[in-house]
Amino acid sequence: MGIELELHSERPTWTESEVWHTSRATLLRGSYEHGEALEQLLTRLGRDSPGGLGSVDRVGDTLFDEREAEAALREIPGLLRQCVHESQTVAVHDLATLLASCAATPGSHLWFMGD
């Protein structure tokens, strides 16, 4: 499964029993097909990575707001250099698109959903 991504128009709110119901109200776009490749790459980053991608929880949830997404975009060139498979390159490009959309959308959040 790996790490799935969802871009939300605002901070998603939910309760344990309503995760899917309430999170869908703000969903703009999801990325569910590159999870394993994305997890492989993010695992290589240190927790103190300059853009914050190293702090993404691989088994839990992590939310980035528009400022954090903008900072994380600076890590994309380094991630692309680490790609050894086409699936990883595609995953990084998808991540970059979602980060850029989040950075450009006031109030939005990018939700990293770990296993």
Biopython code that builds the backbone (N, CA, C, O; Angstrom):
import numpy as np
from Bio.PDB.StructureBuilder import StructureBuilder

atoms = [
    (1, "MET", "N", (0.817, -1.187, 0.000)),
    (1, "MET", "CA", (0.000, 0.000, 0.000)),
    (1, "MET", "C", (0.861, 1.251, 0.000)),
    (1, "MET", "O", (0.709, 2.070, -0.906)),
    (2, "GLY", "N", (1.750, 1.448, 0.955)),
    (2, "GLY", "CA", (2.631, 2.601, 0.972)),
    (2, "GLY", "C", (1.943, 3.856, 1.471)),
    (2, "GLY", "O", (1.114, 3.803, 2.379)),
    (3, "ILE", "N", (2.293, 4.992, 0.867)),
    (3, "ILE", "CA", (1.761, 6.286, 1.272)),
    (3, "ILE", "C", (0.844, 6.818, 0.176)),
    (3, "ILE", "O", (1.275, 7.036, -0.956)),
    (4, "GLU", "N", (-0.408, 7.022, 0.520)),
    (4, "GLU", "CA", (-1.363, 7.599, -0.413)),
    (4, "GLU", "C", (-1.489, 9.090, -0.115)),
    (4, "GLU", "O", (-1.209, 9.535, 0.998)),
    (5, "LEU", "N", (-1.909, 9.848, -1.108)),
    (5, "LEU", "CA", (-1.994, 11.300, -0.983)),
    (5, "LEU", "C", (-3.395, 11.793, -1.309)),
    (5, "LEU", "O", (-4.057, 11.278, -2.210)),
    (6, "GLU", "N", (-3.836, 12.804, -0.560)),
    (6, "GLU", "CA", (-5.078, 13.489, -0.888)),
    (6, "GLU", "C", (-4.886, 14.983, -0.685)),
    (6, "GLU", "O", (-4.355, 15.423, 0.335)),
    (7, "LEU", "N", (-5.323, 15.749, -1.663)),
    (7, "LEU", "CA", (-5.321, 17.204, -1.564)),
    (7, "LEU", "C", (-6.728, 17.648, -1.181)),
    (7, "LEU", "O", (-7.707, 17.287, -1.834)),
    (8, "HIS", "N", (-6.811, 18.440, -0.107)),
    (8, "HIS", "CA", (-8.099, 18.911, 0.399)),
    (8, "HIS", "C", (-8.157, 20.436, 0.349)),
    (8, "HIS", "O", (-7.146, 21.111, 0.543)),
    (9, "SER", "N", (-9.327, 20.958, 0.093)),
    (9, "SER", "CA", (-9.516, 22.404, -0.009)),
    (9, "SER", "C", (-9.324, 23.107, 1.331)),
    (9, "SER", "O", (-9.024, 24.300, 1.371)),
    (10, "GLU", "N", (-9.495, 22.384, 2.406)),
    (10, "GLU", "CA", (-9.254, 22.891, 3.748)),
    (10, "GLU", "C", (-8.832, 21.719, 4.619)),
    (10, "GLU", "O", (-8.869, 20.565, 4.191)),
    (11, "ARG", "N", (-8.433, 22.028, 5.839)),
    (11, "ARG", "CA", (-7.976, 20.960, 6.733)),
    (11, "ARG", "C", (-9.101, 19.940, 6.916)),
    (11, "ARG", "O", (-10.178, 20.287, 7.400)),
    (12, "PRO", "N", (-8.856, 18.691, 6.534)),
    (12, "PRO", "CA", (-9.905, 17.684, 6.710)),
    (12, "PRO", "C", (-10.140, 17.396, 8.187)),
    (12, "PRO", "O", (-9.196, 17.316, 8.974)),
    (13, "THR", "N", (-11.382, 17.244, 8.544)),
    (13, "THR", "CA", (-11.736, 16.880, 9.916)),
    (13, "THR", "C", (-12.489, 15.565, 9.875)),
    (13, "THR", "O", (-13.223, 15.283, 8.927)),
    (14, "TRP", "N", (-12.304, 14.781, 10.888)),
    (14, "TRP", "CA", (-12.939, 13.479, 10.917)),
    (14, "TRP", "C", (-12.920, 12.928, 12.328)),
    (14, "TRP", "O", (-12.179, 13.396, 13.192)),
    (15, "THR", "N", (-13.738, 11.942, 12.533)),
    (15, "THR", "CA", (-13.661, 11.132, 13.739)),
    (15, "THR", "C", (-13.252, 9.741, 13.281)),
    (15, "THR", "O", (-13.348, 9.423, 12.095)),
    (16, "GLU", "N", (-12.813, 8.942, 14.176)),
    (16, "GLU", "CA", (-12.332, 7.602, 13.826)),
    (16, "GLU", "C", (-13.357, 6.827, 13.011)),
    (16, "GLU", "O", (-12.993, 6.118, 12.072)),
    (17, "SER", "N", (-14.627, 6.953, 13.357)),
    (17, "SER", "CA", (-15.651, 6.188, 12.642)),
    (17, "SER", "C", (-16.121, 6.871, 11.361)),
    (17, "SER", "O", (-16.830, 6.258, 10.564)),
    (18, "GLU", "N", (-15.736, 8.135, 11.149)),
    (18, "GLU", "CA", (-16.231, 8.867, 9.994)),
    (18, "GLU", "C", (-15.131, 9.308, 9.028)),
    (18, "GLU", "O", (-15.361, 10.196, 8.207)),
    (19, "VAL", "N", (-13.964, 8.719, 9.107)),
    (19, "VAL", "CA", (-12.844, 9.160, 8.278)),
    (19, "VAL", "C", (-13.245, 9.370, 6.827)),
    (19, "VAL", "O", (-12.992, 10.437, 6.268)),
    (20, "TRP", "N", (-13.858, 8.386, 6.216)),
    (20, "TRP", "CA", (-14.168, 8.504, 4.790)),
    (20, "TRP", "C", (-15.292, 9.489, 4.531)),
    (20, "TRP", "O", (-15.265, 10.206, 3.531)),
    (21, "HIS", "N", (-16.252, 9.536, 5.389)),
    (21, "HIS", "CA", (-17.398, 10.420, 5.166)),
    (21, "HIS", "C", (-17.002, 11.894, 5.203)),
    (21, "HIS", "O", (-17.264, 12.621, 4.244)),
    (22, "THR", "N", (-16.384, 12.347, 6.279)),
    (22, "THR", "CA", (-16.116, 13.771, 6.401)),
    (22, "THR", "C", (-14.917, 14.209, 5.576)),
    (22, "THR", "O", (-14.882, 15.359, 5.138)),
    (23, "SER", "N", (-13.955, 13.366, 5.349)),
    (23, "SER", "CA", (-12.793, 13.782, 4.568)),
    (23, "SER", "C", (-13.160, 13.993, 3.104)),
    (23, "SER", "O", (-12.499, 14.780, 2.426)),
    (24, "ARG", "N", (-14.172, 13.332, 2.598)),
    (24, "ARG", "CA", (-14.566, 13.457, 1.190)),
    (24, "ARG", "C", (-15.187, 14.812, 0.882)),
    (24, "ARG", "O", (-15.200, 15.232, -0.275)),
    (25, "ALA", "N", (-15.698, 15.501, 1.888)),
    (25, "ALA", "CA", (-16.351, 16.792, 1.655)),
    (25, "ALA", "C", (-15.376, 17.842, 1.146)),
    (25, "ALA", "O", (-15.780, 18.762, 0.436)),
    (26, "THR", "N", (-14.105, 17.722, 1.493)),
    (26, "THR", "CA", (-13.108, 18.724, 1.102)),
    (26, "THR", "C", (-12.113, 18.199, 0.073)),
    (26, "THR", "O", (-11.193, 18.920, -0.314)),
    (27, "LEU", "N", (-12.280, 16.970, -0.373)),
    (27, "LEU", "CA", (-11.323, 16.338, -1.291)),
    (27, "LEU", "C", (-11.316, 17.024, -2.652)),
    (27, "LEU", "O", (-12.361, 17.192, -3.280)),
    (28, "LEU", "N", (-10.113, 17.422, -3.102)),
    (28, "LEU", "CA", (-9.933, 17.987, -4.436)),
    (28, "LEU", "C", (-9.352, 16.959, -5.404)),
    (28, "LEU", "O", (-9.766, 16.877, -6.561)),
    (29, "ARG", "N", (-8.383, 16.172, -4.912)),
    (29, "ARG", "CA", (-7.720, 15.185, -5.770)),
    (29, "ARG", "C", (-6.999, 14.177, -4.893)),
    (29, "ARG", "O", (-6.463, 14.523, -3.840)),
    (30, "GLY", "N", (-6.993, 12.936, -5.335)),
    (30, "GLY", "CA", (-6.279, 11.896, -4.612)),
    (30, "GLY", "C", (-5.265, 11.212, -5.503)),
    (30, "GLY", "O", (-5.393, 11.210, -6.727)),
    (31, "SER", "N", (-4.260, 10.635, -4.878)),
    (31, "SER", "CA", (-3.255, 9.834, -5.574)),
    (31, "SER", "C", (-3.059, 8.565, -4.764)),
    (31, "SER", "O", (-2.553, 8.604, -3.642)),
    (32, "TYR", "N", (-3.465, 7.435, -5.341)),
    (32, "TYR", "CA", (-3.481, 6.182, -4.597)),
    (32, "TYR", "C", (-2.646, 5.085, -5.255)),
    (32, "TYR", "O", (-2.498, 4.004, -4.685)),
    (33, "GLU", "N", (-2.106, 5.339, -6.424)),
    (33, "GLU", "CA", (-1.444, 4.274, -7.179)),
    (33, "GLU", "C", (0.076, 4.246, -7.058)),
    (33, "GLU", "O", (0.708, 3.336, -7.595)),
    (34, "HIS", "N", (0.682, 5.214, -6.371)),
    (34, "HIS", "CA", (2.149, 5.272, -6.304)),
    (34, "HIS", "C", (2.680, 5.098, -4.886)),
    (34, "HIS", "O", (3.834, 5.423, -4.609)),
    (35, "GLY", "N", (1.849, 4.591, -3.997)),
    (35, "GLY", "CA", (2.178, 4.549, -2.576)),
    (35, "GLY", "C", (3.470, 3.855, -2.212)),
    (35, "GLY", "O", (4.257, 4.391, -1.432)),
    (36, "GLU", "N", (3.706, 2.678, -2.757)),
    (36, "GLU", "CA", (4.911, 1.929, -2.394)),
    (36, "GLU", "C", (6.170, 2.630, -2.883)),
    (36, "GLU", "O", (7.154, 2.722, -2.150)),
    (37, "ALA", "N", (6.144, 3.123, -4.115)),
    (37, "ALA", "CA", (7.314, 3.819, -4.662)),
    (37, "ALA", "C", (7.601, 5.085, -3.866)),
    (37, "ALA", "O", (8.759, 5.392, -3.584)),
    (38, "LEU", "N", (6.559, 5.818, -3.502)),
    (38, "LEU", "CA", (6.731, 7.041, -2.728)),
    (38, "LEU", "C", (7.292, 6.736, -1.342)),
    (38, "LEU", "O", (8.171, 7.445, -0.851)),
    (39, "GLU", "N", (6.789, 5.695, -0.725)),
    (39, "GLU", "CA", (7.284, 5.313, 0.594)),
    (39, "GLU", "C", (8.769, 4.940, 0.538)),
    (39, "GLU", "O", (9.535, 5.321, 1.423)),
    (40, "GLN", "N", (9.173, 4.210, -0.480)),
    (40, "GLN", "CA", (10.586, 3.836, -0.628)),
    (40, "GLN", "C", (11.483, 5.065, -0.651)),
    (40, "GLN", "O", (12.534, 5.084, -0.010)),
    (41, "LEU", "N", (11.075, 6.078, -1.381)),
    (41, "LEU", "CA", (11.885, 7.293, -1.488)),
    (41, "LEU", "C", (11.872, 8.119, -0.208)),
    (41, "LEU", "O", (12.919, 8.591, 0.236)),
    (42, "LEU", "N", (10.704, 8.298, 0.385)),
    (42, "LEU", "CA", (10.627, 9.116, 1.585)),
    (42, "LEU", "C", (11.338, 8.467, 2.764)),
    (42, "LEU", "O", (11.814, 9.160, 3.664)),
    (43, "THR", "N", (11.410, 7.147, 2.763)),
    (43, "THR", "CA", (12.116, 6.430, 3.829)),
    (43, "THR", "C", (13.604, 6.787, 3.839)),
    (43, "THR", "O", (14.242, 6.743, 4.892)),
    (44, "ARG", "N", (14.152, 7.135, 2.700)),
    (44, "ARG", "CA", (15.575, 7.486, 2.600)),
    (44, "ARG", "C", (15.906, 8.862, 3.171)),
    (44, "ARG", "O", (17.066, 9.152, 3.465)),
    (45, "LEU", "N", (14.896, 9.703, 3.328)),
    (45, "LEU", "CA", (15.120, 11.050, 3.830)),
    (45, "LEU", "C", (15.247, 11.047, 5.348)),
    (45, "LEU", "O", (14.584, 10.270, 6.035)),
    (46, "GLY", "N", (16.092, 11.910, 5.855)),
    (46, "GLY", "CA", (16.200, 12.071, 7.295)),
    (46, "GLY", "C", (15.037, 12.877, 7.835)),
    (46, "GLY", "O", (14.447, 13.677, 7.108)),
    (47, "ARG", "N", (14.698, 12.678, 9.099)),
    (47, "ARG", "CA", (13.568, 13.386, 9.700)),
    (47, "ARG", "C", (13.752, 14.903, 9.673)),
    (47, "ARG", "O", (12.779, 15.652, 9.767)),
    (48, "ASP", "N", (14.990, 15.347, 9.545)),
    (48, "ASP", "CA", (15.264, 16.786, 9.526)),
    (48, "ASP", "C", (15.519, 17.298, 8.106)),
    (48, "ASP", "O", (16.231, 18.285, 7.922)),
    (49, "SER", "N", (14.945, 16.635, 7.109)),
    (49, "SER", "CA", (15.116, 17.065, 5.721)),
    (49, "SER", "C", (14.650, 18.515, 5.594)),
    (49, "SER", "O", (13.693, 18.914, 6.257)),
    (50, "PRO", "N", (15.308, 19.300, 4.758)),
    (50, "PRO", "CA", (15.047, 20.743, 4.709)),
    (50, "PRO", "C", (13.625, 21.136, 4.332)),
    (50, "PRO", "O", (13.162, 22.198, 4.748)),
    (51, "GLY", "N", (12.925, 20.326, 3.568)),
    (51, "GLY", "CA", (11.563, 20.671, 3.166)),
    (51, "GLY", "C", (10.491, 19.994, 3.970)),
    (51, "GLY", "O", (9.307, 20.253, 3.756)),
    (52, "GLY", "N", (10.868, 19.128, 4.897)),
    (52, "GLY", "CA", (9.902, 18.474, 5.759)),
    (52, "GLY", "C", (9.393, 17.123, 5.295)),
    (52, "GLY", "O", (8.668, 16.459, 6.035)),
    (53, "LEU", "N", (9.753, 16.693, 4.084)),
    (53, "LEU", "CA", (9.242, 15.405, 3.604)),
    (53, "LEU", "C", (9.761, 14.232, 4.429)),
    (53, "LEU", "O", (9.123, 13.180, 4.476)),
    (54, "GLY", "N", (10.899, 14.400, 5.072)),
    (54, "GLY", "CA", (11.432, 13.342, 5.921)),
    (54, "GLY", "C", (10.608, 13.113, 7.177)),
    (54, "GLY", "O", (10.743, 12.082, 7.834)),
    (55, "SER", "N", (9.755, 14.073, 7.509)),
    (55, "SER", "CA", (8.925, 13.938, 8.709)),
    (55, "SER", "C", (7.591, 13.245, 8.432)),
    (55, "SER", "O", (6.798, 13.041, 9.352)),
    (56, "VAL", "N", (7.339, 12.886, 7.181)),
    (56, "VAL", "CA", (6.094, 12.205, 6.848)),
    (56, "VAL", "C", (6.064, 10.848, 7.543)),
    (56, "VAL", "O", (6.995, 10.053, 7.412)),
    (57, "ASP", "N", (4.996, 10.591, 8.277)),
    (57, "ASP", "CA", (4.822, 9.338, 9.012)),
    (57, "ASP", "C", (4.455, 8.229, 8.026)),
    (57, "ASP", "O", (3.433, 8.312, 7.344)),
    (58, "ARG", "N", (5.283, 7.201, 7.954)),
    (58, "ARG", "CA", (5.067, 6.123, 6.992)),
    (58, "ARG", "C", (3.950, 5.169, 7.388)),
    (58, "ARG", "O", (3.457, 4.417, 6.548)),
    (59, "VAL", "N", (3.542, 5.187, 8.653)),
    (59, "VAL", "CA", (2.471, 4.292, 9.101)),
    (59, "VAL", "C", (1.237, 5.038, 9.589)),
    (59, "VAL", "O", (0.184, 4.429, 9.779)),
    (60, "GLY", "N", (1.348, 6.324, 9.791)),
    (60, "GLY", "CA", (0.215, 7.130, 10.255)),
    (60, "GLY", "C", (-0.136, 8.191, 9.234)),
    (60, "GLY", "O", (0.115, 8.031, 8.039)),
    (61, "ASP", "N", (-0.711, 9.262, 9.711)),
    (61, "ASP", "CA", (-1.127, 10.356, 8.848)),
    (61, "ASP", "C", (-0.289, 11.600, 9.114)),
    (61, "ASP", "O", (0.104, 11.868, 10.249)),
    (62, "THR", "N", (-0.024, 12.349, 8.059)),
    (62, "THR", "CA", (0.691, 13.613, 8.151)),
    (62, "THR", "C", (-0.040, 14.612, 7.269)),
    (62, "THR", "O", (-0.410, 14.291, 6.140)),
    (63, "LEU", "N", (-0.249, 15.812, 7.774)),
    (63, "LEU", "CA", (-0.877, 16.872, 6.992)),
    (63, "LEU", "C", (0.133, 17.987, 6.746)),
    (63, "LEU", "O", (0.839, 18.403, 7.665)),
    (64, "PHE", "N", (0.203, 18.471, 5.508)),
    (64, "PHE", "CA", (0.989, 19.652, 5.164)),
    (64, "PHE", "C", (0.016, 20.754, 4.788)),
    (64, "PHE", "O", (-0.926, 20.529, 4.027)),
    (65, "ASP", "N", (0.246, 21.952, 5.323)),
    (65, "ASP", "CA", (-0.533, 23.094, 4.867)),
    (65, "ASP", "C", (0.190, 23.722, 3.673)),
    (65, "ASP", "O", (1.210, 23.200, 3.225)),
    (66, "GLU", "N", (-0.325, 24.824, 3.161)),
    (66, "GLU", "CA", (0.241, 25.405, 1.952)),
    (66, "GLU", "C", (1.689, 25.869, 2.145)),
    (66, "GLU", "O", (2.489, 25.769, 1.214)),
    (67, "ARG", "N", (2.039, 26.372, 3.328)),
    (67, "ARG", "CA", (3.431, 26.786, 3.580)),
    (67, "ARG", "C", (4.364, 25.580, 3.584)),
    (67, "ARG", "O", (5.443, 25.618, 2.991)),
    (68, "GLU", "N", (3.945, 24.518, 4.252)),
    (68, "GLU", "CA", (4.762, 23.317, 4.320)),
    (68, "GLU", "C", (4.899, 22.675, 2.946)),
    (68, "GLU", "O", (5.961, 22.152, 2.610)),
    (69, "ALA", "N", (3.841, 22.711, 2.155)),
    (69, "ALA", "CA", (3.900, 22.165, 0.795)),
    (69, "ALA", "C", (4.885, 22.947, -0.053)),
    (69, "ALA", "O", (5.642, 22.362, -0.827)),
    (70, "GLU", "N", (4.881, 24.263, 0.086)),
    (70, "GLU", "CA", (5.818, 25.093, -0.672)),
    (70, "GLU", "C", (7.264, 24.769, -0.291)),
    (70, "GLU", "O", (8.130, 24.688, -1.162)),
    (71, "ALA", "N", (7.526, 24.587, 0.991)),
    (71, "ALA", "CA", (8.874, 24.232, 1.442)),
    (71, "ALA", "C", (9.275, 22.854, 0.926)),
    (71, "ALA", "O", (10.424, 22.646, 0.537)),
    (72, "ALA", "N", (8.335, 21.916, 0.922)),
    (72, "ALA", "CA", (8.628, 20.549, 0.480)),
    (72, "ALA", "C", (8.955, 20.482, -1.006)),
    (72, "ALA", "O", (9.686, 19.591, -1.438)),
    (73, "LEU", "N", (8.430, 21.402, -1.781)),
    (73, "LEU", "CA", (8.728, 21.423, -3.224)),
    (73, "LEU", "C", (10.228, 21.524, -3.497)),
    (73, "LEU", "O", (10.704, 21.046, -4.527)),
    (74, "ARG", "N", (10.966, 22.136, -2.593)),
    (74, "ARG", "CA", (12.422, 22.271, -2.771)),
    (74, "ARG", "C", (13.140, 20.921, -2.719)),
    (74, "ARG", "O", (14.275, 20.803, -3.180)),
    (75, "GLU", "N", (12.489, 19.917, -2.165)),
    (75, "GLU", "CA", (13.101, 18.591, -2.070)),
    (75, "GLU", "C", (12.885, 17.737, -3.318)),
    (75, "GLU", "O", (13.520, 16.693, -3.467)),
    (76, "ILE", "N", (12.016, 18.160, -4.198)),
    (76, "ILE", "CA", (11.678, 17.359, -5.375)),
    (76, "ILE", "C", (12.888, 17.071, -6.263)),
    (76, "ILE", "O", (13.053, 15.919, -6.667)),
    (77, "PRO", "N", (13.746, 18.042, -6.595)),
    (77, "PRO", "CA", (14.907, 17.709, -7.445)),
    (77, "PRO", "C", (15.797, 16.627, -6.835)),
    (77, "PRO", "O", (16.292, 15.756, -7.550)),
    (78, "GLY", "N", (16.000, 16.675, -5.525)),
    (78, "GLY", "CA", (16.803, 15.646, -4.864)),
    (78, "GLY", "C", (16.144, 14.281, -4.900)),
    (78, "GLY", "O", (16.814, 13.266, -5.088)),
    (79, "LEU", "N", (14.830, 14.256, -4.720)),
    (79, "LEU", "CA", (14.109, 12.985, -4.803)),
    (79, "LEU", "C", (14.199, 12.406, -6.209)),
    (79, "LEU", "O", (14.373, 11.198, -6.373)),
    (80, "LEU", "N", (14.081, 13.251, -7.214)),
    (80, "LEU", "CA", (14.173, 12.764, -8.599)),
    (80, "LEU", "C", (15.539, 12.151, -8.883)),
    (80, "LEU", "O", (15.640, 11.172, -9.622)),
    (81, "ARG", "N", (16.582, 12.716, -8.303)),
    (81, "ARG", "CA", (17.936, 12.158, -8.502)),
    (81, "ARG", "C", (18.086, 10.788, -7.840)),
    (81, "ARG", "O", (18.933, 9.994, -8.248)),
    (82, "GLN", "N", (17.276, 10.509, -6.831)),
    (82, "GLN", "CA", (17.355, 9.227, -6.128)),
    (82, "GLN", "C", (16.532, 8.126, -6.788)),
    (82, "GLN", "O", (16.651, 6.962, -6.407)),
    (83, "CYS", "N", (15.719, 8.462, -7.746)),
    (83, "CYS", "CA", (14.847, 7.480, -8.389)),
    (83, "CYS", "C", (15.663, 6.469, -9.188)),
    (83, "CYS", "O", (16.522, 6.834, -9.991)),
    (84, "VAL", "N", (15.375, 5.193, -8.950)),
    (84, "VAL", "CA", (16.054, 4.134, -9.699)),
    (84, "VAL", "C", (15.086, 3.349, -10.574)),
    (84, "VAL", "O", (15.505, 2.546, -11.407)),
    (85, "HIS", "N", (13.808, 3.580, -10.386)),
    (85, "HIS", "CA", (12.778, 2.909, -11.183)),
    (85, "HIS", "C", (11.823, 3.958, -11.738)),
    (85, "HIS", "O", (11.622, 5.007, -11.126)),
    (86, "GLU", "N", (11.247, 3.681, -12.878)),
    (86, "GLU", "CA", (10.275, 4.583, -13.484)),
    (86, "GLU", "C", (9.097, 4.832, -12.549)),
    (86, "GLU", "O", (8.552, 5.935, -12.515)),
    (87, "SER", "N", (8.703, 3.813, -11.792)),
    (87, "SER", "CA", (7.576, 3.978, -10.872)),
    (87, "SER", "C", (7.880, 5.046, -9.814)),
    (87, "SER", "O", (6.982, 5.771, -9.385)),
    (88, "GLN", "N", (9.138, 5.139, -9.398)),
    (88, "GLN", "CA", (9.520, 6.155, -8.424)),
    (88, "GLN", "C", (9.488, 7.549, -9.052)),
    (88, "GLN", "O", (9.046, 8.509, -8.421)),
    (89, "THR", "N", (9.951, 7.654, -10.283)),
    (89, "THR", "CA", (9.929, 8.940, -10.977)),
    (89, "THR", "C", (8.496, 9.434, -11.134)),
    (89, "THR", "O", (8.214, 10.609, -10.899)),
    (90, "VAL", "N", (7.599, 8.551, -11.527)),
    (90, "VAL", "CA", (6.187, 8.915, -11.679)),
    (90, "VAL", "C", (5.612, 9.342, -10.330)),
    (90, "VAL", "O", (4.855, 10.310, -10.260)),
    (91, "ALA", "N", (5.960, 8.639, -9.271)),
    (91, "ALA", "CA", (5.463, 8.976, -7.934)),
    (91, "ALA", "C", (5.926, 10.364, -7.508)),
    (91, "ALA", "O", (5.150, 11.126, -6.930)),
    (92, "VAL", "N", (7.176, 10.696, -7.787)),
    (92, "VAL", "CA", (7.709, 12.010, -7.400)),
    (92, "VAL", "C", (7.042, 13.116, -8.215)),
    (92, "VAL", "O", (6.732, 14.179, -7.676)),
    (93, "HIS", "N", (6.822, 12.880, -9.491)),
    (93, "HIS", "CA", (6.139, 13.889, -10.308)),
    (93, "HIS", "C", (4.709, 14.116, -9.808)),
    (93, "HIS", "O", (4.237, 15.253, -9.775)),
    (94, "ASP", "N", (4.025, 13.048, -9.421)),
    (94, "ASP", "CA", (2.679, 13.174, -8.883)),
    (94, "ASP", "C", (2.709, 13.942, -7.565)),
    (94, "ASP", "O", (1.875, 14.818, -7.336)),
    (95, "LEU", "N", (3.661, 13.617, -6.704)),
    (95, "LEU", "CA", (3.825, 14.335, -5.447)),
    (95, "LEU", "C", (4.083, 15.817, -5.713)),
    (95, "LEU", "O", (3.495, 16.678, -5.058)),
    (96, "ALA", "N", (4.953, 16.112, -6.664)),
    (96, "ALA", "CA", (5.275, 17.508, -6.981)),
    (96, "ALA", "C", (4.032, 18.263, -7.444)),
    (96, "ALA", "O", (3.826, 19.414, -7.060)),
    (97, "THR", "N", (3.214, 17.627, -8.258)),
    (97, "THR", "CA", (1.985, 18.265, -8.740)),
    (97, "THR", "C", (1.054, 18.589, -7.581)),
    (97, "THR", "O", (0.488, 19.680, -7.523)),
    (98, "LEU", "N", (0.893, 17.645, -6.658)),
    (98, "LEU", "CA", (0.009, 17.858, -5.515)),
    (98, "LEU", "C", (0.574, 18.910, -4.560)),
    (98, "LEU", "O", (-0.174, 19.726, -4.021)),
    (99, "LEU", "N", (1.898, 18.892, -4.348)),
    (99, "LEU", "CA", (2.516, 19.910, -3.500)),
    (99, "LEU", "C", (2.334, 21.301, -4.102)),
    (99, "LEU", "O", (2.008, 22.251, -3.391)),
    (100, "ALA", "N", (2.545, 21.418, -5.410)),
    (100, "ALA", "CA", (2.394, 22.711, -6.081)),
    (100, "ALA", "C", (0.946, 23.195, -6.004)),
    (100, "ALA", "O", (0.704, 24.380, -5.776)),
    (101, "SER", "N", (-0.007, 22.301, -6.191)),
    (101, "SER", "CA", (-1.416, 22.667, -6.092)),
    (101, "SER", "C", (-1.761, 23.126, -4.679)),
    (101, "SER", "O", (-2.484, 24.105, -4.496)),
    (102, "CYS", "N", (-1.248, 22.423, -3.697)),
    (102, "CYS", "CA", (-1.495, 22.797, -2.306)),
    (102, "CYS", "C", (-0.876, 24.163, -2.013)),
    (102, "CYS", "O", (-1.519, 25.018, -1.404)),
    (103, "ALA", "N", (0.360, 24.370, -2.441)),
    (103, "ALA", "CA", (1.042, 25.640, -2.197)),
    (103, "ALA", "C", (0.306, 26.806, -2.846)),
    (103, "ALA", "O", (0.349, 27.926, -2.337)),
    (104, "ALA", "N", (-0.358, 26.557, -3.947)),
    (104, "ALA", "CA", (-1.053, 27.611, -4.687)),
    (104, "ALA", "C", (-2.516, 27.806, -4.264)),
    (104, "ALA", "O", (-3.192, 28.701, -4.771)),
    (105, "THR", "N", (-3.000, 26.980, -3.344)),
    (105, "THR", "CA", (-4.411, 27.039, -2.947)),
    (105, "THR", "C", (-4.516, 27.421, -1.475)),
    (105, "THR", "O", (-4.302, 26.584, -0.599)),
    (106, "PRO", "N", (-4.844, 28.675, -1.202)),
    (106, "PRO", "CA", (-4.948, 29.116, 0.197)),
    (106, "PRO", "C", (-5.907, 28.246, 1.004)),
    (106, "PRO", "O", (-7.016, 27.941, 0.565)),
    (107, "GLY", "N", (-5.457, 27.856, 2.185)),
    (107, "GLY", "CA", (-6.279, 27.060, 3.090)),
    (107, "GLY", "C", (-6.253, 25.569, 2.845)),
    (107, "GLY", "O", (-6.819, 24.803, 3.626)),
    (108, "SER", "N", (-5.602, 25.141, 1.767)),
    (108, "SER", "CA", (-5.603, 23.714, 1.438)),
    (108, "SER", "C", (-4.604, 22.941, 2.289)),
    (108, "SER", "O", (-3.730, 23.516, 2.937)),
    (109, "HIS", "N", (-4.762, 21.610, 2.266)),
    (109, "HIS", "CA", (-3.871, 20.701, 2.984)),
    (109, "HIS", "C", (-3.616, 19.464, 2.133)),
    (109, "HIS", "O", (-4.515, 18.960, 1.459)),
    (110, "LEU", "N", (-2.384, 18.986, 2.173)),
    (110, "LEU", "CA", (-2.030, 17.720, 1.527)),
    (110, "LEU", "C", (-1.915, 16.681, 2.636)),
    (110, "LEU", "O", (-1.148, 16.839, 3.586)),
    (111, "TRP", "N", (-2.694, 15.619, 2.492)),
    (111, "TRP", "CA", (-2.780, 14.566, 3.493)),
    (111, "TRP", "C", (-1.984, 13.371, 3.009)),
    (111, "TRP", "O", (-2.306, 12.776, 1.981)),
    (112, "PHE", "N", (-0.939, 13.019, 3.754)),
    (112, "PHE", "CA", (-0.135, 11.830, 3.503)),
    (112, "PHE", "C", (-0.713, 10.728, 4.394)),
    (112, "PHE", "O", (-0.699, 10.849, 5.619)),
    (113, "MET", "N", (-1.215, 9.663, 3.786)),
    (113, "MET", "CA", (-1.838, 8.584, 4.557)),
    (113, "MET", "C", (-0.943, 7.349, 4.489)),
    (113, "MET", "O", (-0.851, 6.695, 3.450)),
    (114, "GLY", "N", (-0.286, 7.036, 5.601)),
    (114, "GLY", "CA", (0.580, 5.874, 5.659)),
    (114, "GLY", "C", (-0.204, 4.594, 5.874)),
    (114, "GLY", "O", (-1.417, 4.614, 6.082)),
    (115, "ASP", "N", (0.514, 3.475, 5.820)),
    (115, "ASP", "CA", (-0.130, 2.164, 6.020)),
    (115, "ASP", "C", (-0.767, 2.063, 7.368)),
    (115, "ASP", "O", (-1.351, 1.031, 7.699)),
]
sb = StructureBuilder()
sb.init_structure("model")
sb.init_model(0)
sb.init_chain("A")
sb.init_seg("    ")
for serial, (resi, resn, name, xyz) in enumerate(atoms, 1):
    if name == "N":
        sb.init_residue(resn, " ", resi, " ")
    sb.init_atom(name, np.array(xyz, "f"), 0.0, 1.0, " ", f" {name:<3s}", serial, name[0])
structure = sb.get_structure()
